[in-house]
């Protein structure tokens, strides 16, 4: 069997990304990739048993630890969201006001309100 090359990516904080390139035997699983990377030891806060806090995916799709990896796969460790994106957008829009953001920020001279 030949080796496969994968990339493991984890962002412990916003705007901080840790990436590792690993060479694993063909037929390796996501869990074996995590163990080979030592990322679980480097970041003890990662608890993959707590699915509400952390989960794992391959190329932006949630994956079980038993999923077999292919050559050039990208394993991603996802942390829980601290803020609901819908709530954050709503609060941002309210703070900016309706005149400076959204569809109605730029109107043609003489146009009806809202168009």
Secondary structure, DSSP 8 states (H G I E B T S, - for coil): --EEEEEEEEEEETTEEEEEEEEEETT-BHHHHHHHHTHHHH-TT--TT-TTTEEEEETTEE--TT-B--TT-EEEEEE--SS-HHHHHHHHHHHH-TTTSSTTSS--TT--TT-
